[in-house]
Amino acid sequence: MRAVKLESFIPENRQLSLTVPPEIPSGPVEVLILAKETADARQASLLGFLDTLRSEPASSRSAEAMESAVAAERDAWDE
């Protein structure tokens, strides 16, 4: 299978027209569309994540205890 990356624009009528390079033979193909995320979608995603943090219970551990646990985990990586 051969892959070609092309950039295009989806108009309001949702009809996509592409011109592929000549090395791509005619015949059946698969088309995968990766829609670029808009700034509004990224912001909504971040706000949604922050909302989930509000619903989580606060940790009862101190910052020092958390840092100690992280340090112990990192030390275990070196073993």
N, C-alpha and C positions, 0 to 999 in steps of 0.2 A: 504494500500500500504506500502510496506517495502522498505527502502532505504539502500543502501550499498555504501560506498565511496571507490573506488579503484583508484590507480594511475597506469598509463601505459605510453607507448611511441608510438607515431604514426610514423611508418617507412615511407620511401619514397614511398612505394607502396600503402600507405594509408589504409592498411588492419589492423584492430584492432582485437586482440585475447585476451580474458579475461577468467580467471578461477574464478568463483564466489564461495563464501562459501557454504557449504552443506545445510545451513538452507534456502537458496533461492531455491524454487521449480522450476522444469522445466516448461516451458510454456512461453507464451508471456510476454515480458518486454518492458519498455521504456528505452532508453539509451540517456543520456544527456552528451554531451562532452563540457567541459570547457577548452579551450586551454589556457595555461599559457602564459602571455604576455612576450615577450622578452624585453631585455634592449633597443634594437633598437626601438621597437614599443613604449615603454614608453617615450623614448627621443623624438620621432617624435610627440607623442601626446602632450607633454609639449611644444615643439617648435610651434606646431599648435596653442595651447592656447595663447602663447606669441604673435604670429602673430596677433591673433584677438584683443589683447590689443592695438597693434599699430594702428589698424584701428578705435578704439574708440576715441571720442573727449576727450581731457584732461579736467578734472574738473576745474571749475573756483573757487571752494570753497577752502579756506585755510585749512591747516592741523588742525588748532584750531577749525574751524567751523565744520569740519568732526568729530573731537573728541567730540565736544559738542553735536552733533546730536547722536552719538553712546551712550554717557553718558545718554542723555535724553531717548533713547530707552531702555537702561538697567534699568533705574529708573522706567520706565513704567512696566517692568516685575514684579517688587516687589509690585506693587499696587494690 
